[in-house]
Amino acid sequence: MKRVAILISGGGSNMIKLVESMTGDHPARAVLVASNDANAAGLQKAAQMGVATAAIDHRPYGKDRAAFEAELLKPILAAQPDILCLAGFMRVLTPDFVGQFAGRMLNIHPSLLPKYPGLHTHARALEAGDTAAGCTVHEVTPVLDDGPILGQARVAIAPDDTPDTLAARVLVQEHRLYPAVLRRFAQGDRAPLIL
């Protein structure tokens, strides 16, 4: 049984879908949900689902990302995860941190990578006149939003879409895609899944 730790920064809707999926014959179980914000609503939700939680506030560390990550690593390493899932974790991780979980860290990103790494993905897709948007689950590497693609789900862009309406439809697909990719990944299957 694979052990999964999940990092969040906010409400944790993707984290909730991942935890809910890891039941029955699923090859993995959630062992920790950690956040860089002690007030992240997702921490309470994780606790209610019976998952251990930890919070390490990044703010006291200022620009010293290595010091923040050293503290963040303590509960993660104590949980002994086989897989680390980023689910709306809004901190850029250093190459040293990423390297400790090379080949074992997943992220979900709200665009069809390699298009639109980083922030404001929905607005950028609309500004470019794209006909489709979507989400991508990928392996995390030291380069932001650049690791091997493990799955994608596509959403048609409507003429009257705003960044918010598009984001809402993409989120529905994120909630389908991430659990499906995690299940396959936990079984050793890294072939890209297209939903």
C-alpha positions, -999 to 999 in steps of 0.1 A, spaced: 0 0 0 15 33 -11 15 62 15 5 96 1 11 130 16 -8 160 2 3 196 3 -24 224 2 -26 261 7 -64 267 8 -97 249 7 -83 217 -6 -110 206 -30 -86 185 -50 -71 171 -18 -106 161 -7 -112 142 -40 -79 125 -37 -86 113 -1 -121 102 -10 -107 82 -39 -82 63 -17 -105 36 -4 -114 0 -11 -90 -16 -36 -71 17 -42 -34 10 -41 -27 41 -19 -38 58 13 -35 94 25 -12 96 56 -8 134 59 -22 167 47 1 196 53 -2 233 45 18 265 46 -12 282 62 -26 271 96 -59 286 86 -63 267 54 -98 253 54 -86 221 39 -68 211 71 -100 209 90 -116 189 62 -87 165 62 -89 161 99 -126 154 96 -118 126 71 -94 111 96 -61 122 80 -32 135 101 -25 172 94 4 197 99 8 234 93 41 253 88 35 290 83 58 302 55 56 339 65 80 340 95 107 327 71 105 356 47 125 349 16 144 320 32 127 292 13 152 266 25 145 273 61 107 270 55 112 238 36 134 223 64 105 228 88 79 215 62 100 184 57 98 173 93 61 162 93 64 150 57 94 127 64 78 116 97 48 104 76 71 84 53 52 90 21 59 71 -11 41 98 -31 38 135 -25 8 153 -41 6 190 -45 -30 201 -46 -32 239 -47 0 244 -28 9 279 -36 46 280 -28 74 274 -53 96 246 -40 134 247 -43 153 222 -64 167 206 -32 132 199 -19 120 186 -52 150 164 -56 142 146 -24 110 134 -40 122 130 -76 98 107 -95 74 106 -66 59 141 -66 27 150 -85 10 184 -92 -22 194 -108 -21 226 -129 -51 244 -144 -40 245 -180 -31 222 -209 7 222 -203 31 231 -218 7 261 -223 4 286 -195 27 275 -167 24 297 -136 -6 318 -126 -36 334 -143 -40 304 -167 -77 309 -175 -73 346 -183 -43 339 -205 -62 312 -224 -91 336 -230 -67 364 -241 -50 341 -265 -84 332 -282 -80 295 -274 -109 272 -282 -100 248 -254 -85 249 -219 -82 222 -193 -59 208 -166 -28 187 -164 -13 163 -138 24 161 -141 55 150 -122 72 178 -104 107 188 -115 128 217 -104 114 237 -134 80 252 -126 51 233 -142 74 214 -165 76 178 -155 65 147 -175 28 149 -182 8 121 -166 -27 131 -176 -48 159 -191 -85 167 -193 -99 192 -219 -127 218 -216 -142 237 -245 -141 275 -241 -174 292 -247 -177 326 -264 -190 342 -232 -166 326 -208 -148 346 -181 -118 335 -162 -142 325 -133 -167 305 -154 -138 287 -172 -121 280 -139 -152 265 -125 -156 241 -154 -119 232 -154 -121 224 -116 -148 198 -123 -123 180 -146 -95 184 -121 -116 165 -96 -119 137 -121 -84 137 -135 -62 139 -104 -77 108 -86 -76 88 -118 -39 96 -124 -30 90 -88 -45 55 -88 -25 47 -120 7 62 -107 4 43 -74 2 11 -95 34 21 -114 16 33 -146 31 66 -159 15 65 -193 -4 98 -199 -41 95 -193 -64 117 -215 -99 122 -201 
